[in-house]
Amino acid sequence: MSIYKDMNFWFITGSQFLYGEETLRQVEENSKEIVKGLNKAGLFPAELIYKDTMKTAGGITQAVKEANADDTCAGVVVFMHTFSPSKMWINGLNLLQKPYLHFHTQFHASIPNEDIDMDYMNLHQSAHGDREHGFIGTRMRLARKIVVGHWESKEVQQKIGKWMRSAIGVAVSKSMKVMRFGDNMREVAVTEGDKVEAQMKLGWEVNTWPVGQLVKAMDKVSDAEVDALVAEYEKRYKIVTDDMEAVRYQAREQLGMQAMLEAEDCMAFTNTFQDLFGMMQLPGLATQDLMRQGYGYGGEGDWKTSAMTAIMKAMAEGMDGGTSFMEDYTYDLASGLTLGSHMLEVCPTVGADKAKVEVHHLGIGDREPPARLVFEGKKGPAILVSLIDMGGRLRLIVHDVNCVKPTKTMPNLPVARVMWQAEPSLEVGGECWLLAGGAHHTVLSYDCDAEMMRDWARMMDIEFVHISKDTDPVKFEQELLLADLVWKLK
Ligand code: MN
């Protein structure tokens, strides 16, 4: 399964008939060379396709309609090689439903000082052509990404590549289906939310299936299927328990859940320890191995974090950092570190080494001791992401953190864990996170960064809040206050 092989991006060049045939032929040739060079550089997750050079309002409108109707088109990149009067673009852009990137580049990186003449000036006009285009984007209040620089620059290519991942995240979001086994944990506020609003804004279909139906699906799983999955566990993980019955039970749970997820085309799911009727163990290893495959998960009925996990995993497909459901658990205030974990469900893609399968008693949920993967997280920069419902709108909060190797051995902690230093410090980061209303559940990702999430939020038309090394709590509080006003007016 690779969404990046199935999807592509369109490159549309802007021009007009004013310059004559020879110039337009050169514009087209240069555009094709730019697209060829960009693809060849190998920094894009999906293919960029040169579509056409636009010379008329009718042509622009037609191209936009085609982009909208094409399910494989994940976004549109535009570049004004020459001047392209923007009133020509208004009707087309009014219809655009795909992610939109304005690429402010130029065919040549340098001015050919001795050779430059008026023909050159008329051909390489993006410096003013793209300004005309920028104006209309701003005037129409269009959500778009702007990337500036020469197309052969690695930084520029990386920036576009990252935006492509965010745009794929938009496509994934619009087809996201979440399977909820049971409801949210009783009395918890932050895992609640307006599912109608979430579907209107983000496209998510969030629905509930009875736990009894899952138990039936688990009963249908054959012993041979359980054997085969346990054999895969043995290859992938280090089994350090003698209680193979507990491990086999997790395999049965995994296969039962997967059968239901596949039948309903769901890429994310939730469950809650308060509703395990007919199940002997809270799914641990089962959930962890499903997350490894790209499924989203949220504990205690947290469907928002579950869907975000799946979307961010899709955005990060093919990268090697890792993305997981996460929870801020406990602090080492003395050293400014946070220990993140969950009862069981941390994705092994964020593990530093091969995960161990262990079986331990679980005090919560009143079931048999569940098998789970235990490991320590990777070192390196990462983000924590929380989507909250502010009542009338959604807010996406992103916090930059630096993951560290846990400073102490924790032989009695029977769960996977990740330790991090929050930016700009535990104290300021924590203060801002609480001010913003960030949840205890998050998505931890070493692959997605704040820019990718900002681009995604802009395309989804939801509020974005970022806590970074530069965050000042006084300014941050003012930003939240202003944002509250702006989003009430929107
Ligand atoms: Mn939790």
Residues whose N, C-alpha, C, O or C-beta is under 5 A from the ligand:
A	BS01	MN	G299 E300 E327
